[in-house]
Amino acid sequence: MADPYSGVVDSVAAPARRAAAVVPHDSNPIADVPKALYVGTGGSITMRGVGGSADQLWKNLPDGTILPFRAQYVRATGTTAADILALY
């Protein structure tokens, strides 16, 4: 899995230059680790961050939320939010 921001702190803090749709899946990781996620339609997201050992459930996210979280997985099980974009 490519991580274009590892070891480059300033690039993670910089504004995103592109976005890609995230399709939640219970076992497939996000191909490239994003710097953040955008939640178009609110709800809950079950995800695991880079280097994490357990999934976390983020509840009650409102429409239009930007999560500054470096997600490696966005799980289908437990995720009710939609229109999720990975920001790079």
PDB file of N, CA, C and O in Angstrom:
ATOM      1  N   MET A   1       0.851  -1.158   0.000  1.00  0.00           N
ATOM      2  CA  MET A   1       0.000   0.000   0.000  1.00  0.00           C
ATOM      3  C   MET A   1       0.903   1.228   0.000  1.00  0.00           C
ATOM      4  O   MET A   1       1.807   1.338   0.828  1.00  0.00           O
ATOM      5  N   ALA A   2       0.665   2.124  -0.900  1.00  0.00           N
ATOM      6  CA  ALA A   2       1.470   3.334  -1.011  1.00  0.00           C
ATOM      7  C   ALA A   2       1.050   4.357   0.028  1.00  0.00           C
ATOM      8  O   ALA A   2      -0.143   4.530   0.281  1.00  0.00           O
ATOM      9  N   ASP A   3       2.005   5.028   0.626  1.00  0.00           N
ATOM     10  CA  ASP A   3       1.749   6.114   1.572  1.00  0.00           C
ATOM     11  C   ASP A   3       2.637   7.278   1.187  1.00  0.00           C
ATOM     12  O   ASP A   3       3.753   7.393   1.695  1.00  0.00           O
ATOM     13  N   PRO A   4       2.164   8.156   0.291  1.00  0.00           N
ATOM     14  CA  PRO A   4       3.001   9.236  -0.203  1.00  0.00           C
ATOM     15  C   PRO A   4       3.333  10.291   0.835  1.00  0.00           C
ATOM     16  O   PRO A   4       4.144  11.176   0.561  1.00  0.00           O
ATOM     17  N   TYR A   5       2.729  10.227   2.034  1.00  0.00           N
ATOM     18  CA  TYR A   5       2.970  11.259   3.042  1.00  0.00           C
ATOM     19  C   TYR A   5       3.821  10.785   4.205  1.00  0.00           C
ATOM     20  O   TYR A   5       4.138  11.579   5.091  1.00  0.00           O
ATOM     21  N   SER A   6       4.205   9.504   4.228  1.00  0.00           N
ATOM     22  CA  SER A   6       4.986   9.026   5.361  1.00  0.00           C
ATOM     23  C   SER A   6       6.330   9.749   5.390  1.00  0.00           C
ATOM     24  O   SER A   6       7.015   9.869   4.374  1.00  0.00           O
ATOM     25  N   GLY A   7       6.682  10.222   6.570  1.00  0.00           N
ATOM     26  CA  GLY A   7       7.946  10.906   6.756  1.00  0.00           C
ATOM     27  C   GLY A   7       7.975  12.337   6.248  1.00  0.00           C
ATOM     28  O   GLY A   7       9.014  12.991   6.338  1.00  0.00           O
ATOM     29  N   VAL A   8       6.874  12.844   5.719  1.00  0.00           N
ATOM     30  CA  VAL A   8       6.832  14.209   5.197  1.00  0.00           C
ATOM     31  C   VAL A   8       5.717  14.940   5.923  1.00  0.00           C
ATOM     32  O   VAL A   8       4.587  14.993   5.437  1.00  0.00           O
ATOM     33  N   VAL A   9       6.027  15.502   7.083  1.00  0.00           N
ATOM     34  CA  VAL A   9       5.019  16.102   7.946  1.00  0.00           C
ATOM     35  C   VAL A   9       4.304  17.263   7.268  1.00  0.00           C
ATOM     36  O   VAL A   9       3.081  17.361   7.376  1.00  0.00           O
ATOM     37  N   ASP A  10       5.008  18.136   6.581  1.00  0.00           N
ATOM     38  CA  ASP A  10       4.380  19.304   5.971  1.00  0.00           C
ATOM     39  C   ASP A  10       3.365  18.926   4.903  1.00  0.00           C
ATOM     40  O   ASP A  10       2.358  19.616   4.747  1.00  0.00           O
ATOM     41  N   SER A  11       3.601  17.858   4.171  1.00  0.00           N
ATOM     42  CA  SER A  11       2.661  17.468   3.125  1.00  0.00           C
ATOM     43  C   SER A  11       1.325  17.003   3.690  1.00  0.00           C
ATOM     44  O   SER A  11       0.286  17.217   3.064  1.00  0.00           O
ATOM     45  N   VAL A  12       1.332  16.375   4.856  1.00  0.00           N
ATOM     46  CA  VAL A  12       0.089  15.928   5.469  1.00  0.00           C
ATOM     47  C   VAL A  12      -0.751  17.129   5.883  1.00  0.00           C
ATOM     48  O   VAL A  12      -1.978  17.080   5.798  1.00  0.00           O
ATOM     49  N   ALA A  13      -0.115  18.199   6.326  1.00  0.00           N
ATOM     50  CA  ALA A  13      -0.829  19.389   6.792  1.00  0.00           C
ATOM     51  C   ALA A  13      -1.306  20.273   5.641  1.00  0.00           C
ATOM     52  O   ALA A  13      -2.190  21.108   5.830  1.00  0.00           O
ATOM     53  N   ALA A  14      -0.738  20.100   4.473  1.00  0.00           N
ATOM     54  CA  ALA A  14      -1.108  20.938   3.331  1.00  0.00           C
ATOM     55  C   ALA A  14      -2.506  20.580   2.828  1.00  0.00           C
ATOM     56  O   ALA A  14      -2.958  19.454   3.037  1.00  0.00           O
ATOM     57  N   PRO A  15      -3.190  21.500   2.179  1.00  0.00           N
ATOM     58  CA  PRO A  15      -4.522  21.194   1.628  1.00  0.00           C
ATOM     59  C   PRO A  15      -4.454  20.046   0.617  1.00  0.00           C
ATOM     60  O   PRO A  15      -3.442  19.837  -0.051  1.00  0.00           O
ATOM     61  N   ALA A  16      -5.551  19.319   0.532  1.00  0.00           N
ATOM     62  CA  ALA A  16      -5.625  18.207  -0.420  1.00  0.00           C
ATOM     63  C   ALA A  16      -5.608  18.735  -1.845  1.00  0.00           C
ATOM     64  O   ALA A  16      -6.084  19.836  -2.119  1.00  0.00           O
ATOM     65  N   ARG A  17      -5.058  17.942  -2.742  1.00  0.00           N
ATOM     66  CA  ARG A  17      -5.003  18.297  -4.167  1.00  0.00           C
ATOM     67  C   ARG A  17      -5.907  17.432  -5.014  1.00  0.00           C
ATOM     68  O   ARG A  17      -6.211  17.773  -6.157  1.00  0.00           O
ATOM     69  N   ARG A  18      -6.346  16.293  -4.451  1.00  0.00           N
ATOM     70  CA  ARG A  18      -7.253  15.418  -5.192  1.00  0.00           C
ATOM     71  C   ARG A  18      -8.084  14.616  -4.196  1.00  0.00           C
ATOM     72  O   ARG A  18      -7.767  14.541  -3.009  1.00  0.00           O
ATOM     73  N   ALA A  19      -9.147  14.026  -4.709  1.00  0.00           N
ATOM     74  CA  ALA A  19     -10.034  13.207  -3.882  1.00  0.00           C
ATOM     75  C   ALA A  19     -10.435  11.974  -4.674  1.00  0.00           C
ATOM     76  O   ALA A  19     -10.462  11.991  -5.905  1.00  0.00           O
ATOM     77  N   ALA A  20     -10.743  10.917  -3.961  1.00  0.00           N
ATOM     78  CA  ALA A  20     -11.203   9.677  -4.588  1.00  0.00           C
ATOM     79  C   ALA A  20     -12.292   9.070  -3.712  1.00  0.00           C
ATOM     80  O   ALA A  20     -12.226   9.129  -2.484  1.00  0.00           O
ATOM     81  N   ALA A  21     -13.285   8.491  -4.357  1.00  0.00           N
ATOM     82  CA  ALA A  21     -14.381   7.854  -3.623  1.00  0.00           C
ATOM     83  C   ALA A  21     -13.867   6.680  -2.803  1.00  0.00           C
ATOM     84  O   ALA A  21     -12.999   5.926  -3.244  1.00  0.00           O
ATOM     85  N   VAL A  22     -14.414   6.539  -1.608  1.00  0.00           N
ATOM     86  CA  VAL A  22     -14.107   5.407  -0.736  1.00  0.00           C
ATOM     87  C   VAL A  22     -15.331   4.502  -0.712  1.00  0.00           C
ATOM     88  O   VAL A  22     -16.434   4.939  -0.385  1.00  0.00           O
ATOM     89  N   VAL A  23     -15.124   3.242  -1.061  1.00  0.00           N
ATOM     90  CA  VAL A  23     -16.193   2.241  -0.979  1.00  0.00           C
ATOM     91  C   VAL A  23     -15.879   1.383   0.240  1.00  0.00           C
ATOM     92  O   VAL A  23     -14.931   0.598   0.214  1.00  0.00           O
ATOM     93  N   PRO A  24     -16.662   1.522   1.307  1.00  0.00           N
ATOM     94  CA  PRO A  24     -16.393   0.719   2.499  1.00  0.00           C
ATOM     95  C   PRO A  24     -16.387  -0.778   2.185  1.00  0.00           C
ATOM     96  O   PRO A  24     -17.222  -1.273   1.427  1.00  0.00           O
ATOM     97  N   HIS A  25     -15.433  -1.481   2.780  1.00  0.00           N
ATOM     98  CA  HIS A  25     -15.292  -2.922   2.561  1.00  0.00           C
ATOM     99  C   HIS A  25     -14.733  -3.522   3.847  1.00  0.00           C
ATOM    100  O   HIS A  25     -13.901  -2.900   4.507  1.00  0.00           O
ATOM    101  N   ASP A  26     -15.175  -4.705   4.204  1.00  0.00           N
ATOM    102  CA  ASP A  26     -14.754  -5.287   5.472  1.00  0.00           C
ATOM    103  C   ASP A  26     -13.317  -5.793   5.502  1.00  0.00           C
ATOM    104  O   ASP A  26     -12.745  -5.933   6.583  1.00  0.00           O
ATOM    105  N   SER A  27     -12.714  -6.073   4.343  1.00  0.00           N
ATOM    106  CA  SER A  27     -11.343  -6.591   4.377  1.00  0.00           C
ATOM    107  C   SER A  27     -10.361  -5.849   3.481  1.00  0.00           C
ATOM    108  O   SER A  27      -9.154  -5.937   3.709  1.00  0.00           O
ATOM    109  N   ASN A  28     -10.826  -5.124   2.474  1.00  0.00           N
ATOM    110  CA  ASN A  28      -9.905  -4.420   1.574  1.00  0.00           C
ATOM    111  C   ASN A  28      -9.474  -3.079   2.167  1.00  0.00           C
ATOM    112  O   ASN A  28     -10.316  -2.293   2.602  1.00  0.00           O
ATOM    113  N   PRO A  29      -8.159  -2.815   2.186  1.00  0.00           N
ATOM    114  CA  PRO A  29      -7.693  -1.509   2.659  1.00  0.00           C
ATOM    115  C   PRO A  29      -7.902  -0.438   1.585  1.00  0.00           C
ATOM    116  O   PRO A  29      -8.148  -0.750   0.420  1.00  0.00           O
ATOM    117  N   ILE A  30      -7.801   0.808   1.991  1.00  0.00           N
ATOM    118  CA  ILE A  30      -7.768   1.908   1.027  1.00  0.00           C
ATOM    119  C   ILE A  30      -6.422   1.802   0.318  1.00  0.00           C
ATOM    120  O   ILE A  30      -5.392   1.677   0.980  1.00  0.00           O
ATOM    121  N   ALA A  31      -6.408   1.851  -1.004  1.00  0.00           N
ATOM    122  CA  ALA A  31      -5.184   1.597  -1.780  1.00  0.00           C
ATOM    123  C   ALA A  31      -4.041   2.536  -1.398  1.00  0.00           C
ATOM    124  O   ALA A  31      -2.922   2.076  -1.167  1.00  0.00           O
ATOM    125  N   ASP A  32      -4.297   3.812  -1.329  1.00  0.00           N
ATOM    126  CA  ASP A  32      -3.304   4.809  -0.914  1.00  0.00           C
ATOM    127  C   ASP A  32      -3.831   5.468   0.351  1.00  0.00           C
ATOM    128  O   ASP A  32      -4.983   5.901   0.390  1.00  0.00           O
ATOM    129  N   VAL A  33      -3.009   5.548   1.372  1.00  0.00           N
ATOM    130  CA  VAL A  33      -3.443   6.122   2.645  1.00  0.00           C
ATOM    131  C   VAL A  33      -3.701   7.621   2.463  1.00  0.00           C
ATOM    132  O   VAL A  33      -2.794   8.358   2.077  1.00  0.00           O
ATOM    133  N   PRO A  34      -4.928   8.078   2.737  1.00  0.00           N
ATOM    134  CA  PRO A  34      -5.239   9.500   2.561  1.00  0.00           C
ATOM    135  C   PRO A  34      -4.780  10.334   3.754  1.00  0.00           C
ATOM    136  O   PRO A  34      -4.460   9.808   4.820  1.00  0.00           O
ATOM    137  N   LYS A  35      -4.759  11.647   3.545  1.00  0.00           N
ATOM    138  CA  LYS A  35      -4.443  12.543   4.653  1.00  0.00           C
ATOM    139  C   LYS A  35      -5.676  12.845   5.489  1.00  0.00           C
ATOM    140  O   LYS A  35      -5.552  13.246   6.646  1.00  0.00           O
ATOM    141  N   ALA A  36      -6.862  12.659   4.924  1.00  0.00           N
ATOM    142  CA  ALA A  36      -8.115  12.912   5.636  1.00  0.00           C
ATOM    143  C   ALA A  36      -9.256  12.266   4.855  1.00  0.00           C
ATOM    144  O   ALA A  36      -9.078  11.817   3.723  1.00  0.00           O
ATOM    145  N   LEU A  37     -10.422  12.229   5.478  1.00  0.00           N
ATOM    146  CA  LEU A  37     -11.635  11.750   4.826  1.00  0.00           C
ATOM    147  C   LEU A  37     -12.688  12.849   4.863  1.00  0.00           C
ATOM    148  O   LEU A  37     -12.790  13.599   5.834  1.00  0.00           O
ATOM    149  N   TYR A  38     -13.465  12.930   3.797  1.00  0.00           N
ATOM    150  CA  TYR A  38     -14.621  13.829   3.735  1.00  0.00           C
ATOM    151  C   TYR A  38     -15.872  12.962   3.782  1.00  0.00           C
ATOM    152  O   TYR A  38     -15.973  11.976   3.051  1.00  0.00           O
ATOM    153  N   VAL A  39     -16.828  13.325   4.638  1.00  0.00           N
ATOM    154  CA  VAL A  39     -18.082  12.586   4.774  1.00  0.00           C
ATOM    155  C   VAL A  39     -19.197  13.444   4.191  1.00  0.00           C
ATOM    156  O   VAL A  39     -19.594  14.441   4.795  1.00  0.00           O
ATOM    157  N   GLY A  40     -19.700  13.067   3.030  1.00  0.00           N
ATOM    158  CA  GLY A  40     -20.740  13.846   2.374  1.00  0.00           C
ATOM    159  C   GLY A  40     -22.089  13.711   3.047  1.00  0.00           C
ATOM    160  O   GLY A  40     -22.775  14.705   3.288  1.00  0.00           O
ATOM    161  N   THR A  41     -22.469  12.474   3.352  1.00  0.00           N
ATOM    162  CA  THR A  41     -23.736  12.198   4.019  1.00  0.00           C
ATOM    163  C   THR A  41     -23.423  11.587   5.372  1.00  0.00           C
ATOM    164  O   THR A  41     -22.809  10.523   5.446  1.00  0.00           O
ATOM    165  N   GLY A  42     -23.834  12.243   6.432  1.00  0.00           N
ATOM    166  CA  GLY A  42     -23.474  11.863   7.789  1.00  0.00           C
ATOM    167  C   GLY A  42     -23.976  10.503   8.225  1.00  0.00           C
ATOM    168  O   GLY A  42     -24.832   9.890   7.585  1.00  0.00           O
ATOM    169  N   GLY A  43     -23.422  10.056   9.324  1.00  0.00           N
ATOM    170  CA  GLY A  43     -23.747   8.762   9.909  1.00  0.00           C
ATOM    171  C   GLY A  43     -22.574   8.298  10.742  1.00  0.00           C
ATOM    172  O   GLY A  43     -21.874   9.110  11.347  1.00  0.00           O
ATOM    173  N   SER A  44     -22.359   7.008  10.776  1.00  0.00           N
ATOM    174  CA  SER A  44     -21.244   6.423  11.519  1.00  0.00           C
ATOM    175  C   SER A  44     -20.251   5.791  10.542  1.00  0.00           C
ATOM    176  O   SER A  44     -20.620   5.361   9.450  1.00  0.00           O
ATOM    177  N   ILE A  45     -18.979   5.744  10.961  1.00  0.00           N
ATOM    178  CA  ILE A  45     -17.941   5.094  10.159  1.00  0.00           C
ATOM    179  C   ILE A  45     -17.126   4.196  11.075  1.00  0.00           C
ATOM    180  O   ILE A  45     -16.660   4.625  12.131  1.00  0.00           O
ATOM    181  N   THR A  46     -16.961   2.947  10.662  1.00  0.00           N
ATOM    182  CA  THR A  46     -16.054   2.035  11.346  1.00  0.00           C
ATOM    183  C   THR A  46     -14.776   2.002  10.533  1.00  0.00           C
ATOM    184  O   THR A  46     -14.791   1.652   9.353  1.00  0.00           O
ATOM    185  N   MET A  47     -13.661   2.371  11.170  1.00  0.00           N
ATOM    186  CA  MET A  47     -12.394   2.422  10.436  1.00  0.00           C
ATOM    187  C   MET A  47     -11.228   2.129  11.350  1.00  0.00           C
ATOM    188  O   MET A  47     -11.340   2.145  12.576  1.00  0.00           O
ATOM    189  N   ARG A  48     -10.093   1.858  10.703  1.00  0.00           N
ATOM    190  CA  ARG A  48      -8.833   1.609  11.398  1.00  0.00           C
ATOM    191  C   ARG A  48      -7.772   2.506  10.782  1.00  0.00           C
ATOM    192  O   ARG A  48      -7.643   2.581   9.560  1.00  0.00           O
ATOM    193  N   GLY A  49      -7.027   3.172  11.618  1.00  0.00           N
ATOM    194  CA  GLY A  49      -5.969   4.058  11.150  1.00  0.00           C
ATOM    195  C   GLY A  49      -4.692   3.317  10.827  1.00  0.00           C
ATOM    196  O   GLY A  49      -4.522   2.151  11.186  1.00  0.00           O
ATOM    197  N   VAL A  50      -3.805   4.001  10.150  1.00  0.00           N
ATOM    198  CA  VAL A  50      -2.499   3.449   9.812  1.00  0.00           C
ATOM    199  C   VAL A  50      -1.782   3.050  11.107  1.00  0.00           C
ATOM    200  O   VAL A  50      -1.671   3.848  12.038  1.00  0.00           O
ATOM    201  N   GLY A  51      -1.309   1.832  11.149  1.00  0.00           N
ATOM    202  CA  GLY A  51      -0.594   1.353  12.325  1.00  0.00           C
ATOM    203  C   GLY A  51      -1.494   0.969  13.486  1.00  0.00           C
ATOM    204  O   GLY A  51      -1.004   0.560  14.538  1.00  0.00           O
ATOM    205  N   GLY A  52      -2.805   1.095  13.311  1.00  0.00           N
ATOM    206  CA  GLY A  52      -3.731   0.737  14.376  1.00  0.00           C
ATOM    207  C   GLY A  52      -3.891  -0.766  14.500  1.00  0.00           C
ATOM    208  O   GLY A  52      -3.640  -1.513  13.555  1.00  0.00           O
ATOM    209  N   SER A  53      -4.313  -1.195  15.677  1.00  0.00           N
ATOM    210  CA  SER A  53      -4.500  -2.629  15.901  1.00  0.00           C
ATOM    211  C   SER A  53      -5.965  -2.994  16.092  1.00  0.00           C
ATOM    212  O   SER A  53      -6.304  -4.171  16.213  1.00  0.00           O
ATOM    213  N   ALA A  54      -6.836  -1.986  16.118  1.00  0.00           N
ATOM    214  CA  ALA A  54      -8.260  -2.257  16.301  1.00  0.00           C
ATOM    215  C   ALA A  54      -9.080  -1.212  15.551  1.00  0.00           C
ATOM    216  O   ALA A  54      -8.632  -0.085  15.343  1.00  0.00           O
ATOM    217  N   ASP A  55     -10.283  -1.603  15.151  1.00  0.00           N
ATOM    218  CA  ASP A  55     -11.201  -0.675  14.498  1.00  0.00           C
ATOM    219  C   ASP A  55     -11.832   0.243  15.538  1.00  0.00           C
ATOM    220  O   ASP A  55     -11.984  -0.130  16.702  1.00  0.00           O
ATOM    221  N   GLN A  56     -12.193   1.438  15.108  1.00  0.00           N
ATOM    222  CA  GLN A  56     -12.938   2.365  15.942  1.00  0.00           C
ATOM    223  C   GLN A  56     -14.221   2.729  15.221  1.00  0.00           C
ATOM    224  O   GLN A  56     -14.252   2.832  13.995  1.00  0.00           O
ATOM    225  N   LEU A  57     -15.275   2.923  15.993  1.00  0.00           N
ATOM    226  CA  LEU A  57     -16.548   3.365  15.449  1.00  0.00           C
ATOM    227  C   LEU A  57     -16.706   4.841  15.765  1.00  0.00           C
ATOM    228  O   LEU A  57     -16.747   5.232  16.932  1.00  0.00           O
ATOM    229  N   TRP A  58     -16.795   5.658  14.729  1.00  0.00           N
ATOM    230  CA  TRP A  58     -17.007   7.100  14.872  1.00  0.00           C
ATOM    231  C   TRP A  58     -18.488   7.341  14.630  1.00  0.00           C
ATOM    232  O   TRP A  58     -18.974   7.114  13.522  1.00  0.00           O
ATOM    233  N   LYS A  59     -19.213   7.796  15.642  1.00  0.00           N
ATOM    234  CA  LYS A  59     -20.673   7.924  15.570  1.00  0.00           C
ATOM    235  C   LYS A  59     -21.118   9.366  15.324  1.00  0.00           C
ATOM    236  O   LYS A  59     -20.418  10.326  15.649  1.00  0.00           O
ATOM    237  N   ASN A  60     -22.300   9.475  14.743  1.00  0.00           N
ATOM    238  CA  ASN A  60     -23.013  10.748  14.601  1.00  0.00           C
ATOM    239  C   ASN A  60     -22.218  11.830  13.863  1.00  0.00           C
ATOM    240  O   ASN A  60     -22.258  13.000  14.244  1.00  0.00           O
ATOM    241  N   LEU A  61     -21.500  11.439  12.815  1.00  0.00           N
ATOM    242  CA  LEU A  61     -20.772  12.424  12.013  1.00  0.00           C
ATOM    243  C   LEU A  61     -21.775  13.196  11.161  1.00  0.00           C
ATOM    244  O   LEU A  61     -22.584  12.580  10.467  1.00  0.00           O
ATOM    245  N   PRO A  62     -21.744  14.524  11.195  1.00  0.00           N
ATOM    246  CA  PRO A  62     -22.690  15.286  10.385  1.00  0.00           C
ATOM    247  C   PRO A  62     -22.266  15.349   8.917  1.00  0.00           C
ATOM    248  O   PRO A  62     -21.110  15.090   8.581  1.00  0.00           O
ATOM    249  N   ASP A  63     -23.210  15.694   8.056  1.00  0.00           N
ATOM    250  CA  ASP A  63     -22.910  15.919   6.640  1.00  0.00           C
ATOM    251  C   ASP A  63     -21.784  16.941   6.522  1.00  0.00           C
ATOM    252  O   ASP A  63     -21.734  17.912   7.278  1.00  0.00           O
ATOM    253  N   GLY A  64     -20.891  16.718   5.580  1.00  0.00           N
ATOM    254  CA  GLY A  64     -19.831  17.688   5.302  1.00  0.00           C
ATOM    255  C   GLY A  64     -18.648  17.652   6.249  1.00  0.00           C
ATOM    256  O   GLY A  64     -17.838  18.580   6.245  1.00  0.00           O
ATOM    257  N   THR A  65     -18.522  16.623   7.053  1.00  0.00           N
ATOM    258  CA  THR A  65     -17.408  16.509   7.999  1.00  0.00           C
ATOM    259  C   THR A  65     -16.109  16.171   7.278  1.00  0.00           C
ATOM    260  O   THR A  65     -16.084  15.323   6.386  1.00  0.00           O
ATOM    261  N   ILE A  66     -15.037  16.841   7.671  1.00  0.00           N
ATOM    262  CA  ILE A  66     -13.693  16.455   7.235  1.00  0.00           C
ATOM    263  C   ILE A  66     -12.986  15.881   8.450  1.00  0.00           C
ATOM    264  O   ILE A  66     -12.804  16.556   9.463  1.00  0.00           O
ATOM    265  N   LEU A  67     -12.589  14.612   8.328  1.00  0.00           N
ATOM    266  CA  LEU A  67     -11.907  13.917   9.414  1.00  0.00           C
ATOM    267  C   LEU A  67     -10.408  13.895   9.137  1.00  0.00           C
ATOM    268  O   LEU A  67      -9.978  13.253   8.179  1.00  0.00           O
ATOM    269  N   PRO A  68      -9.609  14.571   9.938  1.00  0.00           N
ATOM    270  CA  PRO A  68      -8.158  14.531   9.750  1.00  0.00           C
ATOM    271  C   PRO A  68      -7.601  13.235  10.347  1.00  0.00           C
ATOM    272  O   PRO A  68      -6.850  13.254  11.322  1.00  0.00           O
ATOM    273  N   PHE A  69      -7.987  12.118   9.739  1.00  0.00           N
ATOM    274  CA  PHE A  69      -7.652  10.790  10.238  1.00  0.00           C
ATOM    275  C   PHE A  69      -7.063   9.986   9.096  1.00  0.00           C
ATOM    276  O   PHE A  69      -7.668   9.903   8.027  1.00  0.00           O
ATOM    277  N   ARG A  70      -5.908   9.396   9.295  1.00  0.00           N
ATOM    278  CA  ARG A  70      -5.205   8.642   8.256  1.00  0.00           C
ATOM    279  C   ARG A  70      -5.703   7.208   8.246  1.00  0.00           C
ATOM    280  O   ARG A  70      -5.053   6.313   8.787  1.00  0.00           O
ATOM    281  N   ALA A  71      -6.862   6.991   7.629  1.00  0.00           N
ATOM    282  CA  ALA A  71      -7.524   5.687   7.630  1.00  0.00           C
ATOM    283  C   ALA A  71      -6.856   4.714   6.668  1.00  0.00           C
ATOM    284  O   ALA A  71      -6.565   5.053   5.521  1.00  0.00           O
ATOM    285  N   GLN A  72      -6.621   3.511   7.150  1.00  0.00           N
ATOM    286  CA  GLN A  72      -6.125   2.434   6.299  1.00  0.00           C
ATOM    287  C   GLN A  72      -7.283   1.565   5.836  1.00  0.00           C
ATOM    288  O   GLN A  72      -7.255   1.019   4.733  1.00  0.00           O
ATOM    289  N   TYR A  73      -8.311   1.438   6.689  1.00  0.00           N
ATOM    290  CA  TYR A  73      -9.508   0.663   6.373  1.00  0.00           C
ATOM    291  C   TYR A  73     -10.752   1.479   6.711  1.00  0.00           C
ATOM    292  O   TYR A  73     -10.792   2.156   7.738  1.00  0.00           O
ATOM    293  N   VAL A  74     -11.751   1.415   5.862  1.00  0.00           N
ATOM    294  CA  VAL A  74     -13.100   1.888   6.167  1.00  0.00           C
ATOM    295  C   VAL A  74     -13.981   0.659   5.980  1.00  0.00           C
ATOM    296  O   VAL A  74     -14.154   0.171   4.864  1.00  0.00           O
ATOM    297  N   ARG A  75     -14.529   0.173   7.066  1.00  0.00           N
ATOM    298  CA  ARG A  75     -15.275  -1.086   7.053  1.00  0.00           C
ATOM    299  C   ARG A  75     -16.727  -0.874   6.616  1.00  0.00           C
ATOM    300  O   ARG A  75     -17.337   0.149   6.928  1.00  0.00           O
ATOM    301  N   ALA A  76     -17.260  -1.839   5.903  1.00  0.00           N
ATOM    302  CA  ALA A  76     -18.673  -1.800   5.510  1.00  0.00           C
ATOM    303  C   ALA A  76     -19.568  -2.048   6.724  1.00  0.00           C
ATOM    304  O   ALA A  76     -20.597  -1.395   6.896  1.00  0.00           O
ATOM    305  N   THR A  77     -19.156  -3.006   7.563  1.00  0.00           N
ATOM    306  CA  THR A  77     -19.928  -3.317   8.754  1.00  0.00           C
ATOM    307  C   THR A  77     -19.835  -2.158   9.737  1.00  0.00           C
ATOM    308  O   THR A  77     -18.741  -1.768  10.146  1.00  0.00           O
ATOM    309  N   GLY A  78     -20.969  -1.617  10.111  1.00  0.00           N
ATOM    310  CA  GLY A  78     -21.013  -0.512  11.065  1.00  0.00           C
ATOM    311  C   GLY A  78     -20.979   0.862  10.431  1.00  0.00           C
ATOM    312  O   GLY A  78     -21.217   1.859  11.113  1.00  0.00           O
ATOM    313  N   THR A  79     -20.686   0.939   9.133  1.00  0.00           N
ATOM    314  CA  THR A  79     -20.629   2.242   8.461  1.00  0.00           C
ATOM    315  C   THR A  79     -21.992   2.559   7.854  1.00  0.00           C
ATOM    316  O   THR A  79     -22.504   1.817   7.015  1.00  0.00           O
ATOM    317  N   THR A  80     -22.565   3.672   8.295  1.00  0.00           N
ATOM    318  CA  THR A  80     -23.838   4.141   7.753  1.00  0.00           C
ATOM    319  C   THR A  80     -23.668   5.450   6.989  1.00  0.00           C
ATOM    320  O   THR A  80     -24.554   5.846   6.232  1.00  0.00           O
ATOM    321  N   ALA A  81     -22.538   6.121   7.182  1.00  0.00           N
ATOM    322  CA  ALA A  81     -22.258   7.354   6.432  1.00  0.00           C
ATOM    323  C   ALA A  81     -22.049   7.004   4.961  1.00  0.00           C
ATOM    324  O   ALA A  81     -21.709   5.868   4.632  1.00  0.00           O
ATOM    325  N   ALA A  82     -22.250   7.973   4.087  1.00  0.00           N
ATOM    326  CA  ALA A  82     -22.103   7.729   2.650  1.00  0.00           C
ATOM    327  C   ALA A  82     -21.400   8.913   1.994  1.00  0.00           C
ATOM    328  O   ALA A  82     -21.115   9.930   2.627  1.00  0.00           O
ATOM    329  N   ASP A  83     -21.138   8.743   0.721  1.00  0.00           N
ATOM    330  CA  ASP A  83     -20.464   9.787  -0.074  1.00  0.00           C
ATOM    331  C   ASP A  83     -19.136  10.174   0.587  1.00  0.00           C
ATOM    332  O   ASP A  83     -18.843  11.352   0.793  1.00  0.00           O
ATOM    333  N   ILE A  84     -18.346   9.149   0.910  1.00  0.00           N
ATOM    334  CA  ILE A  84     -17.065   9.337   1.583  1.00  0.00           C
ATOM    335  C   ILE A  84     -15.975   9.502   0.533  1.00  0.00           C
ATOM    336  O   ILE A  84     -15.892   8.734  -0.425  1.00  0.00           O
ATOM    337  N   LEU A  85     -15.150  10.509   0.728  1.00  0.00           N
ATOM    338  CA  LEU A  85     -14.024  10.762  -0.171  1.00  0.00           C
ATOM    339  C   LEU A  85     -12.725  10.707   0.611  1.00  0.00           C
ATOM    340  O   LEU A  85     -12.638  11.224   1.725  1.00  0.00           O
ATOM    341  N   ALA A  86     -11.711  10.076   0.021  1.00  0.00           N
ATOM    342  CA  ALA A  86     -10.355  10.121   0.561  1.00  0.00           C
ATOM    343  C   ALA A  86      -9.692  11.359  -0.009  1.00  0.00           C
ATOM    344  O   ALA A  86      -9.736  11.588  -1.217  1.00  0.00           O
ATOM    345  N   LEU A  87      -9.081  12.153   0.845  1.00  0.00           N
ATOM    346  CA  LEU A  87      -8.421  13.381   0.407  1.00  0.00           C
ATOM    347  C   LEU A  87      -6.914  13.187   0.406  1.00  0.00           C
ATOM    348  O   LEU A  87      -6.324  12.732   1.385  1.00  0.00           O
ATOM    349  N   TYR A  88      -6.298  13.551  -0.741  1.00  0.00           N
ATOM    350  CA  TYR A  88      -4.856  13.374  -0.928  1.00  0.00           C
ATOM    351  C   TYR A  88      -4.187  14.701  -1.223  1.00  0.00           C
ATOM    352  O   TYR A  88      -2.971  14.751  -1.411  1.00  0.00           O
TER     353      TYR A  88
END
